[in-house]
Amino acid sequence: MIIKVLGASGSELPGQNSPCFLLDNHTTLDAGTISNVLNEEDQYKINDIFLTHSHLDHIKAIPFISENIAISNTPHNINIYSIAPVLKLIKDNMLNNFIWPDFTVIPNIQNSIIKLIDLTIEKPIIIKDFSITPLLVNHAIPAVGYLIKTDDNKRIFYTGDTGPNDTIWDKIGQIPLDCLIIEVSFPDKLEELSIISGHLTPKLLNIELSKIKYPPKHIYITHIKQQYHALIKSELDDLMIDNLNILHDGYIIEV
C-alpha cells in the first residue's frame, strides 16, 4: 500500500495542511486537505473517505471536493464513512443548506454526490484490496481510529486524534503492526491541556507505546501543532525511538 500524506499538521499555517492520508490514490483517512492539493483528475479518483471525527480540520475538504464534482458535470459519487454520531454532526452542521449545500441529495437522493455510510465499531468492511475497522479512541468528541489490513497481511493503524487510551491497545496491542500513524499535538509542558482535549505529548506517546506488546515496525507522528514543532521534535528525539518519523505534507509511506 502507498500512503500519500496530503496534510499532517495539527494547526494550519502557510505550507502546513490539515490531516488527510491518501491510500492507493482512491481512499482517504480524514479529509482536512484534498481540493487544495490534488488536481481535478486526482480528486475524481477518490471513492471513499473515512472520517475519524467531526472537528473542522479533519473534514473541511468535504464541501470543496463535493462542489468540484458537481460543477464538473462528471458523474461521480463519494462514500463518506464513520460512526453515526460523526456523520450526524456533519449532516446537521455542514451539509445543511446553510453552511453548505446538502450534497447528500444533489443531484438527487438516489444518485447523490455524497453518501454517508454508518460504520459499526470493531466491524471491518472491505474496500478494494484491504479491510478497514473502526475502533473507539479517546478524544473530546466521538472519535475512532482505523485498523487497516491489506490483502498481503500488512497492518496499519491510524489513531486520528486521541489522548491516552488503554482500551484501544487492549484490542490491537497484541497485533504486530507494520505501520502506526499516531498523533502528538503538544509538548510535554502542556500535558494537562493535552489530556483535557484528548491529545498526546511525547511523554504520553511513550507511555502509550509501552502498552503495545509488539513494537510497530514503523511509527509516524502526525498532528503536531506547528507553533511547538521544534520543541516537540526535540522531545521526540530524546525518546530515542529508532523507527519513529515525523510526517509532513508530501511524505510517502510504503507499507
N, C-alpha and C positions, 0 to 999 in steps of 0.2 A: 504494500500500500504506500502511496505517495501522499503526504500531508503537506499542503502549502499553507503557510501562515499568512493570511491576509491582514490580520491585525492581532496584536498580543499585548496591548497596553492597558493598564488599569486607569489611565487618565488620558484625555485627548488633548494633544498639542500638535503643532505642525510636524508632520512626518511620523506621528505616533497614532496608529489606528486602533479602534476598539476591537474586542475579541471576535475572531472568526477563523475557523480552520477548514480548509477545503480538502475533502477526501476524494482522491482519484478523479478530480475535476467535475464530479456530479452531485456531491453531497456536502453539506457544511454542518459543523458543530458551531452553534450560535450564529448570529447574523449582525454583529456590530459593524462589519465592514464587508461590503460586496460591490455595490454600484460605483464607488469612488476608486476602486482598484481594478476590477475586471472590465474588459470591454464588452460591448453588447453580445457578441458571439459567445463569449465565455459565460456571461450571465445566463444565456438561454440553455446552456448545458446543465445548469443546476436543476435537479428534480426534487431534492429532498433537503429540508433544513430541520435540524434537531436543536431545540432550544433548551438551555439549562434552566433559565428563569426569565422573568419579565422585566428586569432592570434595563433601562434605556440603552446602555452601552452594549447590551447583548442582542438587541432586537432592532436597532434603528435603521438597518438597511432594508427591512421588510417593505416599508412604504415605497421606496425608490425602485427596487427591483420589480415590484408589482406594477408600478406606473410605466416603467420601461417596457415591460412585456405588453401592457395594454396599448400603448401608443405605437408599438412596432407592427401591430396588426399581424403578428406571428402567433398562431395558436400554441399556447404553452401553459402548463399548469405546474404549480409548485406545492408539494405536500409539506406542511409545517407540523412537526411532531413535538409533543411534550405532554406532561401530565395535565389533567383537566384544569387545575387552578391556574396554571400558567397561561393556557390558551384562553381561558375566560378573561383574564386580565388584559390580554392583547385585544381580544374582540371588543370588550367593553370600553377600553381606554385608548385604543389606537385606531382599529378598523371599525369606526363607529359612525362614519359620515360627518363627524365634527372635526376631529383631529386629522383624519384622512378618509378617503373613500373606502367603502366596505368591499374590498376585492374578494371577499368570500361569496359575493353574489354578482360579481361583474365578470363577464358579460351577462351571465345568468347563473342561477344556483346550481344547475346541473353541470355546467362547464366552467365553473368559476376559476379565476386565475390562481387564487389561494384556497387550499383545502386544509382545514385544521383537523388534525387526527390525534385523538387521545391515546396516550400510552398507559400501560399498567406497570406499576413498579415491579421490578425483578422479572418481567416477562419480555423475552427477546423478540425482536422482529427481524425479518430478513430484508436487506437492501442490497440488491445485486449480489456481489460475492462476499458479503460479510453479514454477521448478525450484530445487532446493537441492543443493549439492555439498559434501561434507566434504573438508577439506584439513588435513593434519597441521600442528600448531603445536608450539611449544617450551615444554613445561610439565614439572612434576616427575613427572607420571604420564602415561600415554597420553591424548592430548587432540587434539581437532580444532576448527577454526573452520568457519564455514559461509558459502559464497558463494551468494547468492540472486539469481536473475534473474527478473523479473516478465514477464508477457505483453507489457507495453508497453516492454520493454527497459531497465527500471531495474535497476541492480546495487547490491547491498548486501553488505558483508562484515562478519561478526561474528567477532571473534577468540576469544571466550571468554577463558580465562586463558592468557597467553603471555608468554614472555620474548623476547629478541632472536632474530630468525629471518630468515635470508637466503632460505631455500628458498621460503617462502610468497610472498615478494614477487617472486621469480623467476617464479612461476607466475601471479600475478594482478596484479603491479605494472605490467604493460603494458595492463591493462584499466581504462578510465575508470570510477571508482566514484562513484555518486550519493551513497552513504552508507557511511561506515566507522565501526563501533562497536568501539572498541578500549579495552583496559584500561590503566589506570595505577594501580598499587596502592600504591606507596611514594614518599616524597620522595627527592630526589637523594642525600641523605646516607646512604640505605640501599641504595645501588646494589648493593653486594656481596650483601646479602640478597636483593634482587630477582632478580639473575642466578641465584643458587643455587636459589631457589624457583620460578623460571620466571615472573617478572613484569616489569613495566616501571615506570620512573620517568619524570618529564617529560623529562629529558635523553635517556634511552634511547628514549622515544617520538619525539623529534625526529630521532634517528638512523634509526629505522625509517621515518619519513615521507620521509626523504631518499632512500630506496631505491625509492620509488614514482615511476614515470615521469610519470603524470598525477595531480596532486594531487586527492584526493577533493573533491567539491563540498561535502560536509558531514562533519565529524569529531565524533563523540560519545564522550566519555570515560566509562567505567564502571569499577566495582570499586575505587573509592578506599577505602582504609582510613580510616574516619571520624575516627579519632584524629589523623590527619595532614591532614584535609581542607583547613584554611586554608592550611597550608604548600604542599600540592600545588597548590591553586588559584593561589597566588601564583607558584609556579614555572611553571605553565602559562601564566599571564598574561604572564610575562616572555618567553615564546617568540613572542608577538605573532602568533599564527595566527588570522586573521580569522574563519575558518569553523569554529572549534572551540567546542563547548559541553560543559559537564559535565552529565551526566544525573542526574536524581533521580526518586524514586518519583512516578508520576503524569504524567511527561513524555510528550508525544505527538510522535512523529516521523512526518511525512508525506513519503513518497517517491513 
